[in-house]
């Protein structure tokens, strides 16, 4: 993934909640690999399902909202 590529910076080709999670390296589907709950958040690691690809993706989800 090229960080200098404006389409990459704007999110084109990256996974969203609306579509299937795709590998940032090769574009194949990704599967949940590991999950960790810590400090009110869940960290979910995804890994590529394509043989030989080492693509990974980390998602952080907040478990609770803080009232102010």
C-alpha positions as CSV (number, residue, x, y, z in Angstrom):
1,X,0.0,0.0,0.0
2,X,1.4,3.4,-1.0
3,X,0.8,6.0,1.6
4,X,1.6,8.7,-1.0
5,X,-1.2,7.6,-3.2
6,X,-4.2,10.0,-2.6
7,X,-6.8,7.3,-3.4
8,X,-5.3,5.1,-0.6
9,X,-5.4,8.1,1.8
10,X,-9.0,8.8,0.9
11,X,-9.9,5.2,1.6
12,X,-10.4,3.7,-1.9
13,X,-9.8,0.0,-1.8
14,X,-9.8,-0.1,2.0
15,X,-12.3,-2.1,4.0
16,X,-15.4,-0.5,5.4
17,X,-18.3,-1.7,7.5
18,X,-20.5,-1.8,4.3
19,X,-18.4,-4.2,2.3
20,X,-16.3,-7.3,2.9
21,X,-13.0,-6.7,4.6
22,X,-10.3,-6.8,1.9
23,X,-6.6,-7.4,2.2
24,X,-4.6,-4.2,1.8
25,X,-1.8,-6.2,0.1
26,X,-3.6,-8.3,-2.5
27,X,-7.3,-7.5,-2.3
28,X,-8.4,-11.0,-1.2
29,X,-11.0,-11.5,1.5
30,X,-9.7,-11.4,5.1
31,X,-10.8,-13.5,8.1
32,X,-10.8,-12.6,11.8
33,X,-7.5,-13.9,13.3
34,X,-7.5,-12.7,16.9
35,X,-9.6,-10.5,19.3
36,X,-8.5,-8.6,22.4
37,X,-10.7,-6.5,24.8
38,X,-8.8,-3.8,26.6
39,X,-9.6,-0.5,28.3
40,X,-13.2,-0.3,27.0
41,X,-12.3,-1.2,23.4
42,X,-12.1,-4.4,21.3
43,X,-9.1,-4.8,19.0
44,X,-9.8,-7.3,16.1
45,X,-6.9,-8.6,14.0
46,X,-7.7,-9.8,10.5
47,X,-5.4,-11.8,8.2
48,X,-5.5,-12.5,4.5
49,X,-7.1,-15.8,3.4
50,X,-4.9,-16.0,0.3
51,X,-2.0,-18.6,0.5
52,X,1.4,-16.9,0.7
53,X,0.0,-13.4,1.5
54,X,1.0,-11.8,4.8
55,X,-1.6,-8.9,4.7
56,X,-3.1,-7.9,8.0
57,X,-5.6,-5.4,9.3
58,X,-6.3,-4.1,12.8
59,X,-9.7,-2.7,13.8
60,X,-10.5,-0.9,17.1
61,X,-14.1,-0.7,18.3
62,X,-15.2,1.2,21.4
63,X,-17.4,-0.9,23.8
64,X,-19.0,2.0,25.7
65,X,-19.7,5.7,25.3
66,X,-18.6,8.2,28.0
67,X,-21.2,10.7,29.2
68,X,-20.2,14.3,29.8
